[in-house]
């Protein structure tokens, strides 16, 4: 048995069409910004600081806090629906 027989690639072998990045606003002035906590440790602390910075240094319309029930699963439909109303969404991947 060779190493290639035992090796499992972490990459998805299925061919997929590339998905373009979401458009980014030129400015956050007047934008509702969503802060998505994926429920990893200390993510909420990180987003607290981001929110303070957004409110103090940018003319954002609003900051909406969103949270996934667990980092191990995709966001539920209600969280995604809430994120849809935001002009920009930041995701906390803290640990």
C-alpha positions as CSV (number, residue, x, y, z in Angstrom):
1,X,0.0,0.0,0.0
2,X,1.4,3.4,-1.0
3,X,0.9,6.7,0.8
4,X,-1.5,7.7,-2.0
5,X,-3.7,4.8,-1.1
6,X,-4.0,6.0,2.4
7,X,-4.2,9.8,1.7
8,X,-7.6,11.5,1.8
9,X,-7.6,14.9,0.1
10,X,-9.4,17.6,2.0
11,X,-10.5,19.2,-1.3
12,X,-13.9,18.5,-2.9
13,X,-13.3,16.7,-6.2
14,X,-16.7,17.6,-7.7
15,X,-16.5,20.2,-10.4
16,X,-18.4,23.4,-9.4
17,X,-19.0,26.7,-11.0
18,X,-17.1,29.5,-9.3
19,X,-19.3,31.7,-7.1
20,X,-18.4,35.4,-7.3
21,X,-17.8,37.4,-4.1
22,X,-20.7,39.4,-2.8
23,X,-20.6,43.0,-3.8
24,X,-19.1,45.3,-1.1
25,X,-20.4,48.7,-0.3
26,X,-18.0,51.6,-1.1
27,X,-18.8,53.0,2.4
28,X,-20.6,51.8,5.5
29,X,-22.3,55.2,5.9
30,X,-26.0,54.7,6.1
31,X,-25.6,50.9,5.8
32,X,-27.2,48.4,8.2
33,X,-24.4,46.1,9.2
34,X,-25.1,42.5,10.5
35,X,-22.6,40.9,12.9
36,X,-23.0,37.1,12.8
37,X,-21.7,35.2,15.7
38,X,-21.2,31.5,14.7
39,X,-21.2,30.4,18.4
40,X,-17.5,29.8,18.7
41,X,-15.9,30.7,22.0
42,X,-15.2,34.5,22.4
43,X,-16.9,35.4,19.1
44,X,-19.4,37.6,21.0
45,X,-16.5,39.5,22.7
46,X,-14.9,40.1,19.3
47,X,-18.1,41.3,17.8
48,X,-18.8,43.6,20.8
49,X,-15.5,45.4,19.9
50,X,-16.4,45.5,16.2
51,X,-19.8,47.0,17.1
52,X,-18.2,49.7,19.2
53,X,-15.8,50.6,16.4
54,X,-18.6,50.7,13.8
55,X,-20.8,52.9,15.9
56,X,-17.9,55.3,16.9
57,X,-16.0,55.6,13.7
58,X,-18.6,54.9,10.9
59,X,-21.9,56.5,10.1
60,X,-23.7,53.1,10.0
61,X,-27.5,53.2,9.9
62,X,-27.8,50.3,12.4
63,X,-25.9,47.3,13.7
64,X,-27.9,44.0,13.9
65,X,-26.6,41.2,16.0
66,X,-27.2,37.7,14.6
67,X,-26.2,34.3,16.1
68,X,-26.1,30.7,14.8
69,X,-27.2,28.1,17.4
70,X,-24.0,26.1,16.7
71,X,-20.9,26.5,14.6
72,X,-21.2,22.9,13.5
73,X,-24.3,23.5,11.3
74,X,-25.4,26.0,8.6
75,X,-27.3,29.0,9.8
76,X,-31.0,28.4,10.1
77,X,-33.5,30.1,7.7
78,X,-34.6,32.8,10.2
79,X,-30.9,33.9,10.8
80,X,-30.3,34.0,7.0
81,X,-33.5,36.0,6.5
82,X,-32.4,38.5,9.1
83,X,-29.0,38.8,7.4
84,X,-30.7,39.5,4.1
85,X,-32.0,42.8,5.3
86,X,-28.4,44.0,6.0
87,X,-26.3,45.8,3.5
88,X,-23.1,44.1,4.8
89,X,-22.6,41.2,7.2
90,X,-19.4,40.4,9.2
91,X,-18.9,36.9,10.5
92,X,-16.9,36.2,13.7
93,X,-14.7,33.1,13.5
94,X,-13.1,33.6,16.9
95,X,-11.8,30.8,19.1
